[in-house]
Amino acid sequence: MSKKRRNKNWSYNAGERGRNWVRAYRQKRDGRYYLEWIDDGRRRSAVLKHVSSEEEAKNRADQLASKFATLVPGKEPTTLDRVIDRYLEEVTPRKGVSKQQHDRRCARLWRSYFAAQPEKARQTSRTPDSLDRVDWDRFVSTRRAGGIPGWPRPVRDRAVEYDLKFMVAVLTWAVGAKIIDANPWGAETRTAQRWSMPREKNPTRRSMPDDLLAGLIDHSPSWQFEAMLRIGRETGRRNNSVRQLRWSDVDFQQKRVTWRAETDKAGRRHVATMVEAVEEVLRGLPTRAIGDLPVFPGGDGEPVSRHTCQVWLRRAKARLIASAPKAEREHLRKRLDGVGFHSLKRSKVREPGFRALPPAIQSAYVGTDYRTLARIYDDVTPEDQRAAIEAVKETMKDTITGRRKQRNS
């Protein structure tokens, strides 16, 4: 037997809970309208005499909520511009140099975008909680097309995603710092309303072919740069982990390398085997030390900085291009475009020998989950597909031929 649905009493909420909340409702038993509010922690109510419609009850509730608002001072609204300033003052200085530059660039980008909005209510003088789906979609389309003043170059979805994540991070921090009550662009809101973060459908992830690797090594501006290229190619580790290796992480007797959690992107500690090529590079370095001294020292006795590594990479590329015949320089420049330290990891993952390893061994050796390796780093070309299919055919042919020989004998 189905239950009879109970008709709910009509009600209307005005004001802000905890400050000036008032509720108007209709009592079913007598058909009259009432007001309800909180007074000194206790719930109070009063009948609305001479009120016979819902519209009148709403007006009375709004009037009382407005009166309470004047008696109870609320928080001064924080502007979006001020929240961005607070983030740059309190969070950005704790980041690395490149991340600090990125945060300041994104702050200028977002301020330029909001300043160009035709509606005054959508500029940076607004409150953060007023951000909505219109702002999200409009930023995505404007940034893609290069329509933000001062940023005229069109960009791909990866750059748009990076800029959006900065604003989401600012809003998330503001919630934790109790500057705002809720993140209007939080993950829950985006999921519930089916907002989509821009994603590259066919991203270009360049590897470093052996000929380019050899060319960069030949034109290396320092021994540290050459050694980091060789180790990065053999281990498949990120350059941030390679450049911060310490001699205490290297165990020549057990043939192991410890990759510290503080230098790992995921914050996990890994112990991997040391292959012969890596041991040869480490033993051949011009400097050797013990303890926590860096394998690749910088000028201040600390590991060589990320900025210095990027400078060395640009110099090596420039020298390699200058050494090529003039007719080949433009082609070589295009091949080197987008090739960096992370390309070494992709080259390692795309090796046929590495692909033949069990998934667990792959993950443990390069320090990245196998599913991420397959989805992000690996790139199976038509030539790879053809070679694998032909190898399977040959294996099947040999197996069938062998069985026939056994039967005939």
Residue, then its C-alpha position, 0 to 999 in steps of 0.5 A: m500500500s503506497k503512502k500518502r504524500r504529506n503536503k508541506n506548509w508554505s515557508y519563505n526564508a529571508g536574511e542570513r542565518g546566524r545574523n538576520w534570518v527570518r522565516a515566514y510560513r503558513q500554519k496548516r491547522d489554522g491557515r494563518y501566516y507567522l514569522e519566525w526568527i532567532d533571538d538570543g539563541r532562542r527561536r521566537s515566532a509571532v502571528l501576522k495579523h491582517v496578512s492573507s497572502e504569501e506575497e504579503a508575508k514575504n514582504r513582512a519577512d524581508q522588512l524584519a530581516s532588513k531591520f535586524a541587519t541594521l542592528v547586527p553588523g555583518k562582515e565587510p565584503t571582501t573584493l576579489d582584488r583583495v583576495i588575490d593580493r592576500y594570496l600573493e602576499e601570504v602563499t606565493p612567497r612560500k613557493g619556488v622562484s618559477k612558481q612565484q613568477h607564474d602566480r604573479r603573471c596569472a594575477r596580472l592576467w586575471r586582473s586584465y581580464f576582469a577590467a575588460q568586462p563590460e559589466k561593472a558587476r563582473q570586474t575585480s571590485r566584486t566579491p569572490d562568491s559572485l563568480d559564476r558559470v558565465d565568468w568561467d565560460r567567458f574566460v575560457s573562450t576569451r583566453r583561447a582566442g587571445g582576447i585579453p588585453g595585454w595577452p593577444r596570442p591565442v593559446r591552447d587548452r593546456a594554458v587555459e587550464y593552468d590559468l583557471k587552476f590558479m584562480v581555483a587555488v586562490l578561492t580554495w585558499a580563501v575558504g581555508a583562511k576564512i576570508i570567504d565562506a564557500n568556493p564558487w568554483g569548487a570541485e563540488t560545484r563544477t561536478a554538480q553543474r557539469w562544468s568542464m576543465p579545458r583539456e587537450k584532446n590530442p596533446t603533443r608530448r615530445s620525446m628526445p630522440d637519440d640524435l638530439l640527445a647526442g647533439l645536446i651532450d656534444h654541445s653541453p655547457s657544463w659537466q653537470f648538464e651532460a651527466m643529468l641528461r644521461i642519468g635522466r635518459e637512463t632512469g626516466r626520472r624527473n630532472n627535479s629529482v636528478r639534479q637534487l641527488r645527494w651522494s648519500d642516496v647513491d649506494f655503489q655496493q648494493k647498486r641502488v639509488t634512493w629517490r627522496a620524497e622531498t624531491d618527488k612530485a608525488g612526495r613518495r620515497h623510492v629505492a630503485t636499482m642502479v643500472e650499469a649506464v647510470e653507475e658509469v656516469l656517476r663514477g665518471l663525474p669529476t667530483r666525488a663526495i660523501g654524506d648529504l653533499p649534492v651530486f650536482p653542486g651549484g655555486d653555493g654548495e647546494p644542488v644546481s638550481r632549476h633555473t640554471c638547468q634551463v639556462w644550460l638547456r637553452r645554451a645547448k640548443a643554441r649551440l647545436i642549431a648554430s653548428a648545423p648547416k644553414a639549410e638545416r637550421e630551421h628544421l632542427r629548430k622545429r625539432l628542438d621546439g618543446v623538447g626539454f628535460h621531461s622529454l627524457k622520461r618520455s623517451k625512456v618509457r617509449e623504449p621497446g625494452f622498457r615496454a616489455l617490462p612488467p607494469a609493476i617493474q616499470s612503475a617502481y623503476v621510474g617512480t610513476d604509476y603504470r596507468t599514468l605512464a600508459r596514458i600520459y608518457d607512452d605514445v604508440t606509433p603506427e610503426d610500433q604497432r606494425a613491429a609488434i604485430e609482425a613479431v607476434k606473427e613470427t612467434m606464432k609461425d615458429t610455434i606452429t612450425g615447431r609443432r609440425k616438426q615434432r609431429n613428423s618426427 
